[in-house]
Amino acid sequence: MVNQKFKDARMSLNLSQGDLAKIVGVSRQTINMIENNDYNPTISLCRKICQALGKNLDDLFGEEF
């Protein structure tokens, strides 16, 4: 299952996975694994991603009820 909120936020800024990876200091593969829910990023990485995308933790990683 794709983390669609995460992917949509990245794409709304016209960032490729590689672009976002460079901004937050990880590999493109790491961004891909996060988007595909194959990797649970650290809180530190989540915060960097949120800052890069202009979102908060709930926007990108919060569960929907």
N, C-alpha and C positions, 0 to 999 in steps of 0.2 A: 504494500500500500504506500502510495506516494504522500509525503507530507505536503499537501497541495498549498497550504497557507505559506509555507516556507518558499516553495517554488514560485508561487504567484508574486510574493513580495520581491524576490530577486529579479524576476522577469519584468516587473513593473518599472524597475530602474534600468532596464536594458542591460543587465549584467549577466555575463555568461558564468557558468560554474567556475571557470578559471579566473575570471575577473574577481569574483567574490573571494575565492581562495587566496589570491594575492593580497587582497585588502586585509584579510583576517589572519594571514600567515599559516595557512594549511595547504594541503594538496587539493587539486581538483577532485580527486577520488574521494577525499574526505567529505567534500560538499555533496558529491553524488550519493555517498552512503547515507548522509544525514537526510537528504531528500527522499531516499528510498526506505527510510526507517531501518537501515541496517547498521547504524552506529549511533550511540548515545553520546553526544558531545558533553564535555565538561561544562560546568556553569560558567567558567571563565570564557570558553569559546562561545557559548550561547550569548553571553553579554557582548562580545566583540561582533558577532553576527547581527545582533539586534541593533547595535550602534551603527553598523555599516548600512543596514537596511532602513533605519529610522523607525524601528518598531520596538515594542516591549516584549518581555518573555511570554506573556499570555497571548499576544498577537501571533507569535510564531510557533510556540511550543505548548500552549495551553490546550487542555482537552476540552472537547465540546460535550456538553451534557444534554 
